[in-house]
């Protein structure tokens, strides 16, 4: 089946080339890309046909943290490790940066939706926001936009101040450095904050559009610096640093599993969904898992530990199905309570105000459909992994701000502006991925079809509003109930409004004016009772079009044993349960003021060392 799909891609490219009668010849480039893609696919560990009855460690979820842990634990040759993933293999089409958004329409996405609300997601179909989550080897590191940002020093010092010993910035910095292979020369030379030689490649896109250059240069005109956002300071404007290798996506599967595919003490089971953690209710000890594949149920045991790395939605879902969670909620669902813990609470996300659009000069911005049909862009990417197809999902740059201390270069960001090279009208897949209603699209955005432009997404980096995840029922294949609770604290809306104002100032800078950046002033129909461009209008706009940036976190909160709001202790052990840990973005007590993939990989690295230490292995 894979071969048929790959051959279909080649055929389409060749037909396009023939129709346009343009040089260069795409067949050769397609064959080169196919050869590289097959090599990458062959490097992924095989789906183990026959598994053992017992392993030392069972890891649930081959995502951004789980793959790291699988790599590091199998460094101990006498330990046998089983890594279980509900999703499919990663393939080379997923590694093409510009099509990142399109992956949300594939089976590599869990395709979660929020519970309908009358306070947010008002401009989405059925008042529901879509929450993409990776169901694939590599997890969300395959579905995301490859943006690599660590967060601010204060994020981690605050974790430690909450009682999470060992999670202060100086302690986690060594794990950020351990994971990195920085291939950006001007940053790699900084040995205080950066490193080379780690598993995870960090690079810049080999292509910057004129619009992205205007965004960054406009920030400089406003007086903001251009720091290494993964170095000492974060405030300022920057092109993206990316989990990209040689112009293509470098997921944690490619980074951490491909190099160890021949380790005999690692078994990987794909297309296999863990439905229950096996826990002895008398001793409160985890001793294995149940999983299903092809409607057949399996049981496998763990001699040492079960490690849950299924993400901020699936990890709490699995814990609650297994009897660990809020007592009242579990009893309501008829689940025997083994441990009463606030699982599923503390859900956080970096929500943005979506659809803030500026039209620009013709041809300076990116249209995914256009570049994928352009033989020269295709040739640049297939042969050299360069050109506009190397732009991750159309987003090229960002800027961080501390609104309470704007002149401080070491400010703690509470606002991000994310630059998106393109508009909703130029990308059918983009508006469909967010679920924007036809009424809003036809009223507001359809009118700029055929024009070029950009979006700037203001994002709340330190959200005060927090939601929760609950069970729908006891069927593990039914999606949980997700309540993001956006804007419950209206101060989050104030941050977004300030982001709009900075974006408007940016549009008036010389670099942006040269491209005739012009705010799209057609109001949303649901906000017609507010004066356009007033603060109240933009708050209404945010409630109608809140775009998730996929940074779900916090639902298995890390806290000291004495803190009743915690699910795991600072060594990531589930409170009151032996031999069970959680290690992924769900353990964050407060979400980092940055994109969360990098901190999640760091969590995997640090968790691996703690597991080794707890089992008396020298690190």
KAUR-V624584 format. One line per field, one symbol per residue. ss: DSSP state (~ for helix, > for strand, _ for the rest). psi: psi as a letter, one per 30 degrees, with the letter a starting at -180 (. if undefined). A space follows every 50 residues. Layout:
ss->???
psi->???
This chain:
ss->_~~~~~~~~~~~~~~~~~~~_____~~~~~~~~~~~~~~~~~~_______ ___>>>>>>>_____~~~~~~~~_______>>>>___>___~~~~_~~~~ ~~~~~___>__>>__________>~~~__>>__>_>___~~~~___>___ __~~~~~~~~~_______~~~~~~~~~~~>>>__~~~~___________> >>>______~~~~~~~~~~~~______________>>>>__>_>>__>>_ _~~~~~~~~~_____>>>>___>>>>>>>>____>>>>>>>>>__>>>>> >>>>>>>>__~~~~~~~~~~~__>>_~~~~~~______>>______>>__ _>>___>>>>_______~~~~~~_~~~~~~~~~~___~~~_~~~>>>>>> >_____________>>>>>>___~~~_~~~~~~~_>_~~~~~~~~~~~__ _>>>>>>>>>______>>>>__________>>>_______~~~~~~~~~~ ~~~~~~~__~~~~~___>>_____~~~_______~~~~~~~~~~_>>___ __>____>_________>____>>___>_>>>__~~~________~~~~~ ~~~~~~~~~~~~~~_____
psi->eeeeeeeeeeeeeeeeeeefhlklkfeeeeeeeeeeeeeeeffkkljjek llfklekkkjjhaeeeeeeeeeeffjffkkkkjkkfallklfefgjefge efffglggkfhlllkklgflgfglkghkkkjkkkiljfbffefaggkjke llefeeeeeeffgikfgleeefefeeeefkikhjefeffjfeflllflej kkllkgkkleeeeeeeeeeeefgkliljfgbelfkakklkklikkhglki lfeeefeefgfgkfgkkkjlhjkkfkkkkjfefhkkgalklkkhgkklkk lkedlkjjhflfeeeeeeeefggjakeeeeeeggkkjekjlhkflgklli kljlgjkklllkfflkjeeeeffjeeeeeeeeefhaafffkjgfkfllkk kjffiffjfgljkfkkkkkkilleffjeeeeeffhkleeeeeeefffgkf llalkkjkkjfikfkkalklkeagjffkklkjjfhkgejffeeeeeeeee eeeeeeffleeeffghkkkjgjlkffgffkkkgleeefeeeeeeijkkgg hklffikkllefjfflellfggkkkfkkhklkjafffkekklhlkfeeee eeeeeeeeeeeeefghkk.
